[in-house]
Amino acid sequence: MFGRLFKFFALCFILWAVARWLLKPGQRRTLHELFSALAIALLISAGLFCVLYWLGWHQL
């Protein structure tokens, strides 16, 4: 379970980095903010699930 959460966390981080790299220079600011907010929300969600798993909530 922890391995899957780590992979999800790593995937979210990579998506966040790619969104920042691709959309920052020439794209519209609103689109960049949308993808950044989505990626940050996914990172927070993955981190929260990692913490809950670490605290012993394995049956989510």
N, C-alpha and C positions, 0 to 999 in steps of 0.2 A: 504494500500500500504506500509506504513512504517513498519508494522508488518512482511510482507513478506520480505522486505529488511533486517530487523533485523535477521530473521530466516536464510536468505541466508548468511549474514555476520557471524553468529554463526556457521553455517555449514562449511563455508570456514575456519574459525579459527580452528574448530575441525579437519578437514581434514589436515590442516597444522601441527597441533600438533601430530596427529597420524603418518603422514609421517615422521616427525622428529624422533618420538619415535621408529618406526618400522625399518626405513631404515638406521639409523645412525650407529649401531654397526657392522653389518656383511655384509651389502650390498655394492655393488660397488658405488664409489663416484659419478659417472656420473648419475646413477639412482636417488640417493639422491638429487643431485643438480636439476635434472629435476623436481621431485615432489615438492621440496621446491620452485622453481621458479614458477611453476604452482599455488601452493597454495598462494604464496605471490601476484601473479597477480590477482587471484580471490578476495583476501582480498582488494587489492587496488581498483578493479572494484566495489566491494560492497560498499566500503567507498565513492567512487566517486558518485555512485548513491544515497547514503544517503544524501550527501551534496547537490546534485542537487535537490533532493526532498525537502530538507529543504529550499533551495533557491526559491522554487516555481515552479520547472519544473515538473509538475505532468503528463504531456501528453507525456512522452517519449515512 
